[in-house]
Amino acid sequence: MKRIAIGQVRQETNSFNPVLTERSHFDDYGLVRGDAVVERYGDVGELSGFTELPRILGAPVEWVGLCRAVTWSGGPLAPGLLAELIEMTAAPLRAGSVDGVLISLHGAQSAVDDPDVSGRVLEAVRAAVGPATPLVATLDLHANLTPLMVRSADVLIGYHTFPHVDEDATGARAAAALARLLDTRKRPAVNAWKLPMVHNGDGRSTDRGIQRDLWRRIVAAEAADDVASVGLYPVQPWLDAPYLGWTFYQAYWSAEPPLDPRSVAQECWATRAYSEAERFMTPDELVAAARAIDGRPVAVSEYHDATNSGAPGDSTRMLAALLAGRIGEGGALAFCVDPKSVDRCAQAGSGAAVDLTVGGARDPYSEPLAVSARVERVGTLAYRLTGHGGHNFPVDMGRMARVRIGEVTVVLVEKTGPGSSPLLYEAAGVDPRRFKIVLAKSPEGFRNDYEPFAAAILYCAAPGCASPYLERLRFTRTTRPLYPWDGLTAPEEAGWAGPMDRQAALIEG
Ligand SMILES: [Zn+2]
């Protein structure tokens, strides 16, 4: 029976969020090691696809659980935490040999002590198993591929959807790639083409928008024989790290890559200035626009404070506009990460009138708001997320207090979590369909979950850790030159970008 290592080290990091990610944030989302990886999380996210391997092989496997260390998007990992995660991942591999490795990573995860968490984890796994053991890793579509990642893994497999609704399918594609590697001593060639550009992602869903066509060709190309992986990675841009930029990645056994990387790179580069920025409204404009729309709810992206993009989740920019403007029938529904106010409400109890100072404590771009509120409900907020950003994913946002401030209902939570799903509000005991305006702290993925019942979808932008206006954020660690900062007119002008190749190889023995 094949012994297959399985693990997950995953978070999307926002370098501009000053709230560091601690070990306790991983504990909140279920940090486990050993057999518990499969026993407790074998039906969650990418792991649910990995565990298809026995079915693909037509034979049982012996799972060697490494660790499952997942937490919600947020600030960089605190000092020392990366070393801890690497040790949890690599120690079981040093203790006994395995036939192959499946590991789920994000690819845009960074730490205070190293900007390339996913690369370092892969490097450690490779060092522990040696060059001959097949190693397949999955990545978010917004991964920032680095030379270390490309060199360390035999195959990298990314999501093919944005909004992300294919976590389990991606895991299963990785399991299929590993199955083939277990059966051959040939290792595929890799071509990863780096583009010296970043973009806020605007208008770049896979199911619509300017790159829908390219995504169809990518999915079709990967389905061909002799192809292990084809993926485009339009990196999440709130990552201040070396090699920041888009990557087009292919791993293949055929003589030539399935798609011409240079022409795909050119095609992507040609869209670099494409933007749908006209849809962004200031908070005040947004309240007026929502009021003018017939029907409800109007689902609103609180783009600049998207917890899905790793922002702190307590910006008061939009909340202040909601409290100031008359919304009318239905009112508004929002959430805010504010442990202090949760504590105050829990002490006061359900039904109490309280004076609160809400938000603006974690977010460096807004001020706390002094409000008088009525506590409607106190409790805890936990649910299972299936939709954008999660497949059967257990979410725990800690204690919560639902309060009413004038026309606005605010779900105050102790800890950050997904901002894209209406399940958050349902878990707090309210039906988002009944409100006129509902806020989602998500730049785009929320559309997948709200569109089925929303009267309209609007986008709000203000200063924040996940502002769509990238030029206004201060990047210091990126490799330059880089679009849109340095006046590049062709990708070749950036000597650091271009192909990161790995030759096909035959493993000896
Ligand atoms: Zn993503």
Boltz pocket constraint, residues with backbone or C-beta under 6 A from the ligand:
constraints:
  - pocket:
      binder: B
      contacts: [[A, 140], [A, 141], [A, 142], [A, 164], [A, 236]]
      max_distance: 6.0
